[in-house]
Amino acid sequence: MPTPVAGVVARSCGTGTRGDCFLSVRSAPSADATELNRLDEGEEVRVVCTVTAESVRSSVLGRRTSIWART
């Protein structure tokens, strides 16, 4: 397994403050997957890799994306 990269949750409030202001940690890369945790702005997150999965609207990007971060 790859070495995780440490980062900080930022800009989760999205474009024009239309986001939810937290990062949902889910059991799978799907909006319907169980939410396991919520990380607030400034909290540390460790990303192992990215995966392509369900396309969802990103409040941060202001458009749809199918790239998910695996933590």
N, C-alpha and C positions, 0 to 999 in steps of 0.2 A: 504494500500500500504506500502511496506517495506521502511525503512529509507534509503535514498541514502547514498552511501559510496563515499567520495571524493577521487579523485586520480589526477594524473598529466599525461598528454600525454607524452610518452617516447618511444623511439626506433621505431618511426613510419617510419623511413627511411628504415627499414627492414634489412634482411640479405644481406650482401655485398652491401649495399646502393642501393638496387634495388626497394625500396618502393617509395612512393610519398611524404614522409616527412610531412604528415598531417593525421589527423583522420577525416574521413567523417561521419557526423551525418546524418542519412537517416530517411525517414518517415516510413520505415518498414525494417525488417531484410532481405533485398534482394539487390543485386548489381544493379538491375534495378530500385529500389525505388528512389524517388526524393531526391536529396542531399539538406538538409536544412541548413547546416553549415559546415565549416571546422575548426578544432581545430589544431593549430600548436604545435610543441614541446614546453613543459613547461606550456601549458595552462591547467587550471583545468577542470576536467570532473567529473560529478556525476553519478555513476552507481546505478540503482535501483535493477537490477537483471540481470541474463543471460537467454537467450532463445535459443532453438535449432531450426534452420531454414535452409535456403538455404546454401549449401556448397560452399565456395568460397576459392580462394587461398589467404593465408595470407603471405604478404611479411615479416612480423615480425617473424612468426613461420617457414617460408620456406616450408610450406606444406598447404594442404587444411584443412579447419575447418568448422564446422557447428554451432559453438557457437558464439552468438552475445551478446553484452552488451546493455541492455536497459537503456537509459539515461533519 
